[in-house]
Amino acid sequence: MREFLEKPSRSPHYAAQQPQGSRVIVLSGLPGAGKDSYARARFPDLPVVSLDALRAALRIGPEDDQGTVIQAAFELAREHLRARRPFLWNATNVTRTTREKIIGLSRAYDAHVAIHVVEQPLKTNLRQNRNRQAAVPEAVIRNLAAKWEPPSVLEAHEVEWA
């Protein structure tokens, strides 16, 4: 579907070739929604590029400049993509613009991209976040919730709601 919409001259009946690269699963959800638990339960054997893990390793807080974290995450993703290794991208990815960065990179490597949305009521996110070892400030979560753009089937090869 996406290929048809991106190429105006393409017939809607064209059967696009399946991607030949790796499989990339992009998680989308607010902090405290349960993305880490979902990833461990659903994809225990996949390598994970986790912005939270990188923040902890680099000792960068959620309210600090995220440039170094993002650079490190994209370099890890490139390593997996070059090796055609499937992997999971674990970050909030609450806006289409944010998701498009990893999706665009993945598609440039001919990867199959799936978005998995992990969603909870805001109250649940806030409660679960308070119980996390590395809790995100509530103001950050509320700000992300206000920006939330649900993923569309037009963004990736598939979208799954958990």
Secondary structure, 3 states (H helix, E strand, C coil): CHHHHHCCCCCCCCCCCCCCCCEEEEEECCCCCCHHHHHHHHCCCCCEEEHHHHHHHHCCCCCCCCHHHHHHHHHHHHHHHHCCCCEEEECCCCCHHHHHHHHHHHHHCCCEEEEEECCCCHHHHHHHHHCCCCCCCHHHHHHHHHHCCCCCCCCCCEEEEC
